[in-house]
Structure formats: C-alpha cells, structure tokens
Amino acid sequence: MTADATRARQRLFVRDPITPDCEIELAPEQSHYLEHVMRLKPGTPVKIFNGLDGEWLGSITELRKKKGRITAERQLRKQGNEVGPTLVFAPIKKQRLDFLIEKSVELGVERLQPVITQHGITDKVRLDRLQSQVIEAAEQCERLTVPEVFEPVRLLDWVANCDPNHHLLFCDETGSGSPIGEVLSQLLAKGAGSFIDNTNVVNHAIVIGPEGGFSADELEHIRKQPFATPVSLGPRILRAETAAIAALTVFQDRIGDWSHRPVTRD
C-alpha cells in the first residue's frame, strides 16, 4: 500500500462510475462534512467506492461552499461479491434502530426489510434516514457494497410473496425452534455448503420479531411455510437489536464469511 493510501483516512460512497482520472462531484452534505467537520483541504487523499467499480484512491481537487470534487487516481481493490443474508425486522425506537442498522451492516447483511407486525411499537420508517445510516456504516467498515433497503410491508404480506427459494430463519421467542447454530451446522452437514463459497446455496433471511414478540397468528402462518425454520437464540429474552446482532453473528460464523481473512491491499 502506498503512503497516500495509508494516509487516506476518509472513505466515501459515491454514485458515479469510477474510472482512472475521472472527476467525482460530491453531494453538498459530503462537501460540508469534509470541509467543516473534518477540516480537510484540496490535495488530501481519500478513498471512494460505488458498489460497482471497487475501491479507489483519489484526492480532493475542490472543496468550497458545499461544492466538492474528487479525482480518482488508481484502484485499490477490485469489486467482489459481498453476499449476505436478508435481515427482516420490525421497526423499533429510534436510538435502538440506529444501533441495529449500523451493526447489521457491519455484520454483512445484503438486504434490509422492515416489516409491520401486529405487536410492533411503530409502523413509521424514514427510509431516507435508514439509507443514510446504511451508507455511513458501509463507509466505516470498508465494505465494497451498500446493502439495499426496502419499503416496509406487513409481515404476513412479505411472507406470502417470499421467494420459495429463500430459507427463512425466524427467531421464535416461544422456544419451539432448535438453536440457530445447530440449524446452520446441519445445513452444512447436508451438503448445502457455505453461504459464501457455494453459489448454489439458497438465499437466507433472518426474521426478527418486534419488542412484543410475534402474534399467535403470525407464528402459525410462518410455521406453515415449507421454507421457514424456527430457531432459538438461547434461554434469555433479547431486545430486538440484540437478537439481530446475535443471529447475524452466529450466521456469519457458521456459514458466512468469517472464515475469510481480512483484505490485503496492494
């Protein structure tokens, strides 16, 4: 890694294509952040990525009055697949939802699907806020992709329209499911293969209930689905954000990408 790449402490998601020597126009909020929060100047090295063209080293060429430009110099990392599970979750209170979104992105989710449940505490979701948080978390944890955020839908509607090739791991607080680690290990034993290394493996969705838990109707409906497996997260009742982090951690450890070594850059 060159000295400039080592000194590039800021990392930004951009929406434009990235090619050698291209100029990237920054969004006003990005320019404001770099100039007034980080106090950076033109010539400062930065890293940029767009989810398609890998990660690039660039330098700030203009930064003033909420206007900024970055010139791409060379590619640091090629674009690769960053496959991960879908996290299906009921919206929770603002501060804890912020935590859930940030940590789920760090733990490798590929898609985020808010759902409205019968015992949920809110049915209001600001997608623009969620999208901003997802981007910020992806910048921080050095992902090459930004998870997709979907419009909220009713849980039972989402299940009814779910692709049967999906495998639903729904976290059942009633204790009817087997430990999630055992379920995932059984998938490997049956030859399903690693979620990361086997391109034929089904897509997985981890379903987290609201603070009040799933309703009896919701539990019955999900259990009837041939592609759904109830799983347990242990003997204690977990908050929704804790349940999501716990489930994603075990997932990545058993069949996800935790077996991969950290990326070594040139």
C-alpha positions as CSV (number, residue, x, y, z in Angstrom):
1,M,0.0,0.0,0.0
2,T,1.4,3.4,-0.9
3,A,1.8,6.2,1.6
4,D,-1.1,8.1,0.1
5,A,-3.4,5.2,0.5
6,T,-2.3,4.8,4.1
7,R,-3.0,8.5,4.8
8,A,-6.4,8.3,3.2
9,R,-8.4,8.2,6.4
10,Q,-11.7,9.3,4.9
11,R,-13.8,6.9,2.8
12,L,-16.8,7.9,0.8
13,F,-19.6,6.2,-1.1
14,V,-20.3,7.9,-4.4
15,R,-22.9,7.2,-7.0
16,D,-21.0,8.0,-10.2
17,P,-18.9,5.5,-12.2
18,I,-15.3,5.4,-11.2
19,T,-12.5,5.3,-13.8
20,P,-8.9,6.5,-13.8
21,D,-8.6,10.3,-13.7
22,C,-12.4,10.8,-13.6
23,E,-13.8,13.6,-11.5
24,I,-16.5,12.8,-9.0
25,E,-18.9,15.5,-8.0
26,L,-19.6,15.3,-4.2
27,A,-23.0,15.8,-2.7
28,P,-23.4,19.0,-0.7
29,E,-23.5,17.2,2.6
30,Q,-20.3,15.3,1.7
31,S,-18.5,18.5,0.9
32,H,-19.7,20.1,4.1
33,Y,-18.6,17.2,6.1
34,L,-15.1,17.1,4.6
35,E,-14.5,20.8,4.8
36,H,-16.2,21.9,8.0
37,V,-16.2,18.7,10.1
38,M,-13.0,17.0,9.1
39,R,-11.3,20.3,8.1
40,L,-9.7,18.7,5.0
41,K,-8.1,20.7,2.2
42,P,-7.7,20.2,-1.6
43,G,-4.9,17.6,-2.2
44,T,-5.9,15.4,0.7
45,P,-6.1,11.7,-0.3
46,V,-9.4,9.9,0.2
47,K,-10.9,6.5,-0.7
48,I,-14.1,6.2,-2.7
49,F,-16.3,3.3,-3.8
50,N,-19.7,3.0,-5.5
51,G,-20.6,-0.7,-5.1
52,L,-19.7,-1.5,-8.7
53,D,-16.2,-0.5,-9.5
54,G,-14.2,-1.5,-6.4
55,E,-12.4,0.9,-4.1
56,W,-10.3,3.7,-5.4
57,L,-7.7,6.1,-4.1
58,G,-8.5,9.7,-5.1
59,S,-7.6,13.2,-4.0
60,I,-9.8,16.2,-3.2
61,T,-9.5,18.7,-6.1
62,E,-12.1,21.2,-5.0
63,L,-13.8,21.9,-1.6
64,R,-15.7,25.1,-1.1
65,K,-19.3,26.4,-0.3
66,K,-20.8,22.9,-0.2
67,K,-19.2,22.0,-3.5
68,G,-16.5,19.5,-3.9
69,R,-14.8,17.3,-6.4
70,I,-12.6,14.2,-6.1
71,T,-10.3,13.0,-8.8
72,A,-9.9,9.2,-9.0
73,E,-6.3,8.0,-9.3
74,R,-6.0,4.3,-9.0
75,Q,-7.9,1.2,-7.9
76,L,-7.1,-0.2,-4.5
77,R,-9.5,-3.1,-4.5
78,K,-11.4,-4.8,-7.3
79,Q,-15.1,-5.2,-6.9
80,G,-16.1,-8.6,-5.5
81,N,-19.3,-10.3,-4.4
82,E,-20.4,-9.5,-0.9
83,V,-23.3,-11.9,-0.5
84,G,-25.1,-11.9,2.8
85,P,-28.5,-12.6,4.4
86,T,-31.6,-10.5,4.4
87,L,-32.5,-9.1,7.7
88,V,-36.3,-8.8,8.2
89,F,-37.1,-6.7,11.3
90,A,-39.9,-4.8,12.9
91,P,-39.1,-1.1,13.4
92,I,-38.2,-0.2,17.0
93,K,-37.4,3.1,18.8
94,K,-35.1,5.5,17.1
95,Q,-31.9,5.2,19.0
96,R,-32.0,1.4,19.2
97,L,-33.0,1.2,15.5
98,D,-29.9,3.3,14.7
99,F,-27.8,0.7,16.5
100,L,-29.5,-2.2,14.8
101,I,-28.9,-0.7,11.3
102,E,-25.3,0.2,11.9
103,K,-24.3,-3.2,13.4
104,S,-26.2,-5.3,10.9
105,V,-24.3,-3.5,8.0
106,E,-21.0,-4.2,9.8
107,L,-22.1,-7.9,10.1
108,G,-22.6,-8.3,6.4
109,V,-26.4,-8.1,5.6
110,E,-27.1,-7.8,2.0
111,R,-30.7,-6.5,2.3
112,L,-32.8,-4.8,5.0
113,Q,-36.5,-5.4,5.0
114,P,-38.6,-3.5,7.6
115,V,-42.0,-5.3,8.3
116,I,-45.1,-4.2,10.2
117,T,-46.2,-6.7,12.8
118,Q,-49.3,-6.9,15.0
119,H,-47.3,-6.3,18.2
120,G,-44.9,-3.7,16.7
121,I,-44.5,-0.4,18.6
122,T,-44.4,1.7,15.4
123,D,-45.2,1.4,11.7
124,K,-43.3,4.6,10.7
125,V,-40.0,4.2,9.0
126,R,-37.9,7.0,7.4
127,L,-36.3,5.3,4.5
128,D,-34.1,8.3,3.7
129,R,-32.6,8.2,7.3
130,L,-32.1,4.4,7.1
131,Q,-30.4,4.7,3.7
132,S,-28.0,7.4,5.1
133,Q,-27.2,5.2,8.1
134,V,-26.5,2.2,5.8
135,I,-24.1,4.2,3.7
136,E,-22.3,5.6,6.7
137,A,-21.8,2.2,8.2
138,A,-20.6,0.7,4.9
139,E,-18.1,3.6,4.6
140,Q,-16.8,2.9,8.1
141,C,-16.5,-0.9,7.9
142,E,-14.8,-0.9,4.5
143,R,-17.4,-2.8,2.6
144,L,-17.4,-2.6,-1.1
145,T,-21.2,-2.7,-1.4
146,V,-24.1,-0.9,0.3
147,P,-27.0,-3.0,1.5
148,E,-30.3,-2.5,-0.2
149,V,-33.1,-1.0,1.9
150,F,-36.7,-1.9,1.0
151,E,-40.0,-0.2,1.7
152,P,-41.8,-1.5,4.9
153,V,-44.6,-4.1,4.3
154,R,-46.8,-6.1,6.5
155,L,-45.0,-9.2,7.8
156,L,-47.7,-11.7,6.5
157,D,-47.7,-9.9,3.1
158,W,-43.9,-10.3,2.9
159,V,-44.1,-14.0,3.8
160,A,-46.9,-14.6,1.3
161,N,-44.8,-13.0,-1.5
162,C,-41.5,-14.5,-0.4
163,D,-39.4,-16.4,-2.9
164,P,-39.8,-20.1,-2.0
165,N,-36.1,-20.5,-2.7
166,H,-35.4,-18.3,0.3
167,H,-34.7,-20.0,3.6
168,L,-36.4,-18.2,6.5
169,L,-34.7,-18.5,9.8
170,F,-37.3,-16.9,12.1
171,C,-36.2,-16.2,15.6
172,D,-39.0,-17.8,17.7
173,E,-39.1,-16.5,21.3
174,T,-41.5,-19.3,22.3
175,G,-38.7,-21.8,22.3
176,S,-40.1,-24.1,19.6
177,G,-37.0,-23.9,17.4
178,S,-33.6,-25.5,17.6
179,P,-30.6,-23.4,18.5
180,I,-29.6,-21.3,15.4
181,G,-26.1,-22.6,15.5
182,E,-27.3,-26.2,15.3
183,V,-29.6,-25.4,12.4
184,L,-26.9,-23.8,10.4
185,S,-24.4,-26.6,11.1
186,Q,-27.0,-29.1,9.9
187,L,-27.2,-27.2,6.6
188,L,-23.5,-27.7,6.1
189,A,-23.7,-31.4,7.1
190,K,-26.5,-31.9,4.5
191,G,-24.2,-30.6,1.8
192,A,-25.8,-27.1,1.4
193,G,-22.3,-25.7,1.6
194,S,-21.0,-22.4,2.8
195,F,-23.3,-19.4,2.1
196,I,-20.3,-17.6,0.8
197,D,-18.4,-20.4,-1.1
198,N,-21.3,-22.3,-2.7
199,T,-23.2,-20.3,-5.4
200,N,-26.0,-22.9,-5.4
201,V,-26.9,-22.3,-1.8
202,V,-30.4,-20.7,-1.2
203,N,-30.7,-17.2,0.0
204,H,-31.3,-16.8,3.7
205,A,-33.5,-14.4,5.5
206,I,-33.2,-13.8,9.3
207,V,-36.6,-12.7,10.7
208,I,-36.6,-10.8,14.0
209,G,-39.8,-10.1,15.8
210,P,-40.9,-6.8,17.5
211,E,-40.4,-6.0,21.1
212,G,-43.8,-7.5,21.9
213,G,-43.0,-10.7,20.0
214,F,-44.8,-12.3,17.1
215,S,-48.6,-12.7,17.5
216,A,-50.1,-16.2,17.6
217,D,-51.4,-15.7,14.0
218,E,-48.0,-14.6,12.7
219,L,-46.3,-17.6,14.3
220,E,-48.8,-20.0,13.0
221,H,-48.6,-18.6,9.5
222,I,-44.8,-18.6,9.4
223,R,-44.5,-22.1,10.8
224,K,-46.7,-23.4,7.9
225,Q,-44.2,-22.3,5.3
226,P,-42.1,-25.1,4.0
227,F,-39.1,-22.7,3.6
228,A,-39.2,-21.4,7.2
229,T,-37.3,-22.8,10.1
230,P,-37.9,-21.7,13.7
231,V,-34.7,-21.1,15.6
232,S,-33.8,-20.3,19.2
233,L,-31.3,-17.6,20.4
234,G,-30.9,-19.1,23.9
235,P,-32.7,-19.0,27.2
236,R,-33.0,-15.3,27.7
237,I,-35.4,-12.8,26.2
238,L,-33.4,-10.5,23.9
239,R,-34.2,-7.0,22.8
240,A,-34.8,-6.8,19.0
241,E,-31.5,-5.2,18.2
242,T,-29.6,-7.7,20.4
243,A,-31.5,-10.6,18.7
244,A,-30.5,-9.3,15.3
245,I,-26.8,-9.0,16.2
246,A,-26.7,-12.4,17.9
247,A,-28.4,-14.2,14.9
248,L,-26.1,-12.4,12.3
249,T,-23.0,-13.3,14.4
250,V,-23.8,-17.0,14.5
251,F,-24.8,-17.0,10.8
252,Q,-21.5,-15.4,9.7
253,D,-19.5,-17.8,12.0
254,R,-21.2,-21.0,10.8
255,I,-21.9,-20.4,7.1
256,G,-21.0,-16.9,6.3
257,D,-17.7,-15.0,5.6
258,W,-16.0,-15.1,8.9
259,S,-13.7,-17.8,7.6
260,H,-12.2,-15.3,5.1
261,R,-9.1,-13.4,6.0
262,P,-9.1,-9.6,6.1
263,V,-8.4,-8.0,2.7
264,T,-4.7,-7.2,1.9
265,R,-4.4,-4.2,-0.3
266,D,-1.6,-3.6,-2.8
